[in-house]
Amino acid sequence: MKYLNFIISAALVLGFSTGCEKVPEEILPSETPATPDTTAPTITLLGNSTVLVMQNATYTDAGATASDDTDGVITANIVTTGDTVNTATLGDYVIRYNVSDAASNAATEVTRTVTVVSHLKVFLTTTTVGGNIGGIAAADTLCANDVSNPNDGYTYRALLVDGVDRSALNPTVDWVLQPSFVYKTTGGATFGTTNASAVFTSITNISTNAGEIWWTGVADDSWNPGNTTAPNDGNCNRWTSNSGSDNGWMGKGSGNSLDATFNDGRYACNGSYKLICVQGL
């Protein structure tokens, strides 16, 4: 027995297996399971979500872009469905944009509504206001809240310039008219058609009442604003002055000409006159 124990001990010292000792289990490196991709991609619309298009004009959709936190830019995978815009037919057309990433996470659908119209609208405010309108933004607010606003769901802004916050030409800043559009009064009377530069070259006056007057800030038939270096001369100090020493360009119902409608003369800013409001896109 002693001899057997000696043999086993010697074998263990020399590194031989006797078949009696316990063999350790193989140790494998640990692995962290992959985190599943559950984040949906994002679609960003290019351009406005609502667009007005003139009847029989050419419509080109601005499209959209798409990105994903894992896959990166996936714009090429966007699937565009919905209505085909037919500018010969008046009405609303809805374009739909969808995309999914490689993990099949679907983005929230984005849509654009394109409305084909025969014309845009203008109206003359019932409210009169002095030269201290409060600036261009306040004039837009007046248009939005005036009782003559048709409240048809569209935004109406003031056809009023100061050469800084709003200007038709030289340069164009936040201008309210659209290029190559027909404009009519809310009563359906033709007002005018803009050219490619989004200004009128001829007009049918919005009023036939010679006693009706409205502020414009437009100094001439080339649509230049009043004096921007001396704003008290032509735009009532950017429509913040009621001083009788300051003046603003105005139009009145005295004939079917650009002069009469937009730059009939300069009136003292302490007078109270109307505004022309224009439907936006």
Residue, then its C-alpha position, 0 to 999 in steps of 0.5 A: m500500500k505504501y508502495l502504491n501511494f509512492i507511485i501516485s505521488a511520484a506521478l503527480v510530481l512529474g505531471f502525469s495524470t493518474g485518472c484520479e485527480k479532478v480536471p478543472e473546467e475550461i474557462l471561456p472569456s465572458e461576452t456582453p450581449a449586443t444592445p438591440d437597436t430600438t430607436a426610430p429614424t427621423i424624417t425632416l421635411l424640406g420646405n413648408s408643410t403646407v404649400l399653395v400652388m397657382q393653378n396650371a403652374t409647375y409644382t416640384d416637391a422639395g422632398a425630405t431628408a432622413s437620418d438614423d442614430t445607427d445607420g446614419v443618413i438614410t434619405a435614399n430609403i425614404v418612400t414617398t406616397g400619397d397624392t400626385v399633385n395635379t395643378a390643373t385641378l383645384g384642391d388639396y393634395v397630401i404627400r406622405y414620407n416614410v422610412s425605416d432603418a436596418a432594424s426595421n424601426a419605422a420613423t413617424e410619418v411626415t406629410r405635406t399638404v399642397t393646395v392648388v388655388s386659382h388666386l390668393k386674397v387681399f383685403l383692406t382692414t376695417t381698423t385704422v391706425g396711426g403711424n405708430i403701428g408698432g412696427i411690421a410685426a404689429a401690422d401683421t398682427l393687426c391683419a390677423n385680428d381685423v374683422s375683415n379677415p376672412n378667417d379661412g385658415y390662412t395667414y394674412r400679413a400687411l403689404l407694408v414696407d420699412g426697408v429693414d424688416r420688410s422690403a419688396l425689392n432692393p433688397t427683398v426682405d420678408w416680402v408678402l407677395q408671391p411670384s406669378f400669382v393672381y390676387k383678388t379681393t375677398g369679394g372676388a374682384t381682381f386686384g392684380t397679377t405679380n411678375a417673376s419678381a413678386v411685385f405688381t406691374s399693373i393693378t386694379n385698385i382695391s377701393t373705388n372710394a377716394g376718401e379711403i386711405w391706407w399706409t404702404g411705405v412704398a415710395d415709387d412704382s419700382w417698389n423702393p421703400g421710403n427713405t431708409t436713412a431718414p425713416n421719419d420720411g416715408n415710413c413713420n420711423r419704421w412705423t413707430s411714430n405718430s408725430g405730425s412732423d414725420n410722414g409715411w407713403m400711402g395709397k388711396g382709392s383714387g384710380n387704377s394705377l400703381d401710384a394711386t394704390f401704393n404711393d399716392g403721396r406722403y401723409a403725416c404720421n398723426g393721421s389714422y389709416k387702413l392697411i392692405c393685408v395679403q394671404g400668405l402661402 
